[in-house]
Amino acid sequence: MSNLSSRLITILLWVLMALTAVLIVIFYAGPVVEGTEGTNYEEPIITNSFLVWAYILLGITVGLTVIFSLIGLFSNPKGAKKSIVALVVVAAVLVVAWLLADDTVLHLPHYTGKDNVPQTLKLVDTGLFTTYLLAGLAILAIIYSEISKVFK
């Protein structure tokens, strides 16, 4: 990376960090929504702006991750094979989680919300099963790693 681009990236990162620091100070030390002051539920006025800023930073991060992953994929074709295998494993985990997920509407007395519908329940269940499966795979990988060290 050239010296100029490195310097520009450093400046951009410092500007983003400074904006985030200013938002944090305003969030914790700034005014609160009228009617919530002095209660356990004080809500800073800047809450919505703070969340939007977090979404912007998340979008930038995801975008850069995808762009640089694609650059790495095309610049190293041999490494692409490993990436494709990893994507297939992730897709398989998601499919298994989706097949295990249940979309039965829950009987919740006194609940009148709109989230007790089959589509939302199936999605949440898929997320939970994905987490469980990935945690299980991580534990198996740790065990395999330790056992394989013994036999080397």
N, C-alpha and C positions, 0 to 999 in steps of 0.2 A: 504494500500500500504506500502510495506516495506521501511525502511529508505534508503537503497541502491538504489532501483528503483526510489524513489522520488528524490534523489540527482542526479542520472543520467539524469532524465527528466529535472531537473532544469538546469544542465550543457548544455544539448542539446538545450534547449530553449535559453539560453544566447548565445551560439555559433551561432544559426540561427539569432538571433537579431543582433549580432555583424557583421555577414556577410551582413545582410541587411543594416545596418548603413554604412558600408564601401562602398557598392554599391550606396547608396544614395549620399554620399559625392563625389564619382567619377562622378556620374551622373550630379550633379549640379556644381561641381568645376573642372571637368576634361576637356580634350580636346574635340573639336567638329569636326564634319565631314568637311573635306576640301570643301570650297566653300560656306558653310553656316555661317561661322563666321562673326559676325558684322551685321547680318540681323535679321529680326523678326522671321526667321525660323531656328534658330540655332538648330542643332541636335547633342546631345552628342554621342560620338563614342560608348559608352557602352549601348545605348538604347536597342539593341537586347538582350544583356546579362541580362539586368535588367528585360526585359519582360520574358525571359526564367526562371529567378529566381522566378518571380511572379507565373508563371505556376507551377513550382516545389512546391512552398509553397502551392498553391491551391490544387495540387494533394495530397500532404501530408495531408492537412486538410480534404479533401473529403474522402480520404482513412481511416483516423482515425475515422472520424464521422461515416462512414458506419460500420467499425469494432466494435466500441463501442456501436453503436445502435443494432447491431446483438447480441452482448454479453448481453446487457440489455434485449433484446427481449427474449432470451432463458433462462436467469436467473430469469425472472419474467413473467411467463405465463399469469397471470391475466392482467398485463399491456400490453401484446401482443394484447389483444382484442381492446384496445383503439388505439394502433398503427395501427392495420389493418383497423379500422374505419377511421382513419385519412388518410391512404393511399388510401382508396376507395374514400373519398371526394376529394382528390387531383386529382385522376384519373378521377373522374366525371367532375371536373372543366376543366381539360385538354381536355377531349372529347367534352364538350360543346364549349370550345373555338375553337377547331379544326372544329367543325361543323359550327360555326358562321363565321369562317375565309373565306376570298374571295381570289381567286387566279387569278383574271382577270388581264391581262397584262395592265400596265398603259401607256397612251400616254404621253410621256415626250419629248417635242421638244428639240432638240440639245443634248439629252442624248444618249451616245453610249456605256454605261457600260454594264457589263454582268449580273447584279443583277436584272434586270427587267424580271424575268422569273417566271412562275407559282409556282414552288416549293419554291423558296425563298420568294415570296410574301405570300404564304400560311403560311409558318413558321413564318414570321414576324407578320402577322396578328394574328396568334395563340398566340404569345407572348404578343401582345398588349391586346387581349381580356382576356388572363389569368391574366394580371396585373389588368385590369379593374374589373374582377370578384372577384379577391382576395381582392382588395381595397374595393369593395362593401360589401363583406362578413365581412371584418374587421370593417367597419363602422356599419353594422348591429349588430355585436357582441358587440361593444361598447355601442350602444343604448340599446340592450337587457340587458347588464350588469347594466347599470344605472337604467333602468326601474325596473328590478328585485330587486334592492336594496330598492326601494321605498315600495314594497309590502312585504318586510321581516320584 
